[in-house]
Amino acid sequence: MPATYVTKAELRTNLGIGTLYTDAVVEEVCQAAEDIVKSKLWLNRTNVIAHEATGTTGTLYFDTAVSNRFYVGQTITVENVAPHFNGSHTITAVTAYSLSFVQAQITTVERHTVVPYGTIIVASQVDYATVPAVREAALMIATDIWQARQMSSTGGISPDFQPSPYRMGNTLMARVRGLLADYLDPGGLVG
């Protein structure tokens, strides 16, 4: 799935690298930047703690009540649960701590924990790929990732011989927090 928060063309132009590197290498950095930014944004996402399948029915379980967040007929996107659960599904049943849907493959899987937790995401009212501040933050992070990949991390000197102790540290998000402030997930980690 190609990155949408920052494109290969945008990153190539920003870095001035033209076609020196393959699309796959540049896309990997774009996708990493999008994943980092997306993990901090306020999306309608819920962690999946367990799953099971009986025949053509897949069921996902949660550690928080979901009956007020999801409804029968709603389309969800399941990520990082199991191959036959991942993808888009239409909800067929909702209880306090679970929801069910028809799965494409006929597979029986006994209920078991998902480690690390999987995720379901429901379409957001905001398309963050069209928000200039989010796109700029993704471009800045992609640039930092690219530069960290290209420079030696053994020292604190940048290519122009200026002191530069910054190497993909905990200040990565701090540098773009102002751009993302209005879009950060209020349930996210503080820091």
N, C-alpha and C positions, 0 to 999 in steps of 0.2 A: 504494500500500500504506500504510494508516494506521499511524501510530506506535503502539507498544505499551508502550514504556518510560515515556512520559508522554503522557497524553491531552489533547485540546483542552479538555475540561471541567476537568481538573486545572490546566492552565496558566491558563485564564481565571479560575478561582477564586483561584489564587495571586497573580495580577496584579491582581485586582479589576476586570477590564475588561468583564465581562458579555458582551453581544452586540455591543459597540461595533465590533469588527472581524469581517471575514468568516471563515468556517470555513477557507477556503483559506489565508489569511494565517497564522492561528494554527497550522494543521496543518503548514505549511512550517517553522515554527520548531520544532514538536515533532519532526518528522522529522529536521531538522538536528541537534538534540540527541541523538536516538537514534543517528544515524549516527556522531557523534563518540564517544559512549560505546561503541557496538558495535565501533568500530575498535580499541579498547584492550582489550576483553575476550578471555578465553581461549576461543576457538571452534576447532572442528576445521576449519580453513580452510587452503587451499593456493593459492599463486599459480600461475596458468596463464601460461606464457611463449610458447606457440605452439599453433596448431590447424590441423586439416585435415579435409576431408570427402570421402568417396568414396561416391557413391550415398546410401544411407540410414545410413551409418556415420560418426559424428563421432568424432574423436580429439583429445584434449588432451594437451599435453606440459608437463613440469615440469623445473625445474632441480635438484630434489632427488628422491631415490628415493621412490616412492609405493607400491611393491608391498607394503610392510608396513603401509600405512595404509588401503588401499582393497581391496575384494574384489568379485568378480562377484556381481551381484544387489543390491548396495548402491545406495541412492538418494542422489544428489548434487544440489545446487542450483548451477547455473553462473551467474555474474554477470559482466557487463562484458567478455564475450568477443566475441560477434557475435549479431545478432538470432536466427538460427536455432540457435545453441548455447545461448543463455541460457534458464534455466528448469530444471525438475526432469527428471532422466534416471536411468535404471537402468543401471548399469555392466554391459557384456557381455564386456569383456576388460581385463586389467591386465598391463602389463609393468613393468620397473624404473622407467622414467621417463615412462610414458604410460598412459592409460586410454581405452577406447572405449565408445560407447553407440549405440543406434539413435536417429537424429534424425528428427523428423517430416517435414521437407521433404527432397525429393530434390534435393540441391545438391552440386556438386563444387567444392571449394575446395582449391587447392594449399596445402601447409604453409607458413605464414608466422607471423611474430612477432606477438604481441599487445602493443600499446603504448598506454597503460600496461597492466601486467599485469592479467589477469582473475583471477577467484577462483572456487574451488569450496568449498562449505561442506557439511559433513555434519551431520545433526541432532546437537545437543549433548545431553548427559545432564542439563544444567541449563537450565531455562527462565528466562533472565535477566529476562524481563518480570514474573516473580513474586518476584524478590528485592528486598526493601525498600530495601537500600542502593543497588542499581543504579537503581531507580526514583527515589529521592531525588536521586542524582547527575544523572540525566537532567533532572529538574525544575529543579534548580539551574542547569544549563547552559542549559536552555530560557529560564529567567528572565533570565539574563545576555545571551543572544542577543537576546531581546525588548527589553530595556532598551538595549542597544547600538544597536538599530535605531531606537529612539524618541528617543534623545538625540543632541544635536549632538556630534560627535567632535572639534570644533575646540578644545575647552578641557578643563580638568581640574576642572570644577565640576559636581557632581551637582545634581539638581533642588532639593534642600534646601540648596543653597549651601555644601555641605561639599566640601573638596578631594577629588578622586577621579581619580587618574591612570589607573586601570584601565579599559581599553577593549578587551576581547576579546583580550588579549595572551597571552603564553606562560604566564601564571599560570592560565588557564582550567582546565586539567586539574589543576594543583597544588591548586586549591581543593577538588576532589572526590576526589583520590587516596586519601585516608584511607577514604572510603566504598567505593571500588572495589578497595582493596588486595588483598583475598582473591580477586578475580576477574580480575586483570590477566593478560594473556598473558605468560608467562615468556620467550617468544621475541620480544617486542616491543622497541621501542627504549627504551633507558635514558635517563632524563632528566626 
